[in-house]
Amino acid sequence: TLHPALIANVLLIIAFYSFTESYRKDAAFSNVFDVGALFSIATLFYAPFILLFPVLAIGLFAFRPFNWREWTICLIGICIPYLFTWAVYFWNDQIPQLINDKIMFDFSDVSISYSSSFYSI
């Protein structure tokens, strides 16, 4: 079945690919913006991925020399999808649903079940 974590994983794979493309570039502003935006879109699909934001900072330290413009562009890339999401929910008068749907992750519908063949191995 399609789970939000699968969509978020695909977005993170694309983000890591874009991040590794920026390794030897002098100015990788578009790559860093894409990485920040893809990370934040992945957290909109699956909220527990917000714990991966320190990985983004570690990657910026490891792959790129410190450039305050790249860090600022990355933060803008992180904020833009949240701003668009907030604007859509505000336009439709659904700000309380935004808090319940996107920020608070509901673990009640997560179920793990194993078939009998799993136990026979």
C-alpha positions as CSV (number, residue, x, y, z in Angstrom):
1,T,0.0,0.0,0.0
2,L,1.0,3.6,-0.5
3,H,2.3,5.1,2.7
4,P,3.4,8.8,3.2
5,A,6.8,7.6,4.3
6,L,7.4,6.1,0.8
7,I,6.7,9.4,-0.8
8,A,8.9,11.2,1.7
9,N,11.7,8.6,1.0
10,V,11.6,9.3,-2.7
11,L,11.8,13.0,-2.1
12,L,14.8,12.5,0.2
13,I,16.6,10.3,-2.4
14,I,16.1,13.1,-4.9
15,A,17.4,15.6,-2.3
16,F,20.5,13.6,-1.6
17,Y,21.2,13.3,-5.3
18,S,20.9,17.0,-5.8
19,F,23.1,17.5,-2.7
20,T,25.9,15.3,-4.0
21,E,25.7,17.1,-7.4
22,S,26.7,20.3,-5.6
23,Y,30.0,18.9,-4.3
24,R,32.5,20.5,-6.6
25,K,30.5,23.6,-7.7
26,D,31.7,27.0,-6.9
27,A,28.1,28.4,-6.3
28,A,25.5,25.8,-5.7
29,F,22.6,28.0,-4.7
30,S,19.9,26.3,-6.8
31,N,21.0,22.8,-5.5
32,V,21.0,23.9,-1.9
33,F,17.5,25.5,-2.3
34,D,16.2,22.3,-3.9
35,V,17.6,20.2,-1.1
36,G,15.9,22.4,1.5
37,A,12.6,22.5,-0.3
38,L,12.6,18.7,-0.9
39,F,13.4,18.1,2.8
40,S,10.5,20.2,3.9
41,I,8.1,18.8,1.4
42,A,9.1,15.3,2.7
43,T,8.2,16.5,6.2
44,L,4.8,17.7,5.0
45,F,4.1,14.1,3.8
46,Y,5.5,12.4,6.8
47,A,6.1,14.5,9.9
48,P,8.6,12.3,11.7
49,F,11.1,13.1,9.0
50,I,11.6,16.5,10.7
51,L,14.3,14.7,12.7
52,L,16.4,14.6,9.5
53,F,17.0,18.3,9.5
54,P,20.3,17.9,11.4
55,V,21.4,15.6,8.6
56,L,20.9,18.5,6.3
57,A,23.1,20.7,8.4
58,I,25.8,18.0,8.7
59,G,25.7,17.6,5.0
60,L,26.2,21.3,4.4
61,F,29.2,21.2,6.7
62,A,30.7,18.1,5.1
63,F,30.1,18.9,1.4
64,R,30.3,22.6,1.1
65,P,32.6,25.2,2.6
66,F,30.8,27.6,4.9
67,N,29.0,30.2,2.9
68,W,26.3,32.2,4.7
69,R,24.4,32.7,1.5
70,E,24.0,29.0,0.9
71,W,22.8,28.5,4.5
72,T,20.3,31.3,4.1
73,I,19.1,29.9,0.7
74,C,18.7,26.5,2.3
75,L,16.6,28.0,5.1
76,I,14.4,29.8,2.6
77,G,14.0,26.5,0.7
78,I,12.9,24.9,4.0
79,C,10.4,27.7,4.7
80,I,8.8,28.1,1.2
81,P,6.7,24.8,1.2
82,Y,5.5,25.5,4.8
83,L,4.5,29.1,3.7
84,F,2.6,27.8,0.7
85,T,0.9,25.1,2.8
86,W,0.0,27.7,5.5
87,A,-1.4,30.1,2.8
88,V,-3.6,27.4,1.3
89,Y,-5.0,26.4,4.7
90,F,-5.5,30.0,5.6
91,W,-7.3,30.8,2.3
92,N,-9.7,27.9,3.0
93,D,-10.2,28.8,6.7
94,Q,-8.7,25.5,7.8
95,I,-5.7,26.5,10.1
96,P,-6.9,24.2,12.9
97,Q,-6.9,21.3,10.5
98,L,-3.3,22.2,9.5
99,I,-2.2,21.7,13.1
100,N,-4.1,18.4,13.4
101,D,-3.2,17.0,9.9
102,K,0.3,18.1,9.3
103,I,2.0,18.9,12.6
104,M,0.5,16.2,14.8
105,F,1.2,12.8,13.4
106,D,-1.5,10.2,14.1
107,F,0.0,6.9,15.1
108,S,-3.4,5.3,15.7
109,D,-3.8,4.1,12.1
110,V,-0.3,2.5,12.0
111,S,-0.6,-1.3,12.4
112,I,2.0,-3.9,11.9
113,S,0.8,-7.4,11.0
114,Y,2.8,-10.4,10.0
115,S,1.5,-13.4,8.0
116,S,1.8,-16.9,9.3
117,S,4.7,-17.6,6.8
118,F,6.8,-15.0,8.7
119,Y,6.7,-17.1,11.8
120,S,7.5,-20.3,10.1
121,I,10.9,-19.1,8.9
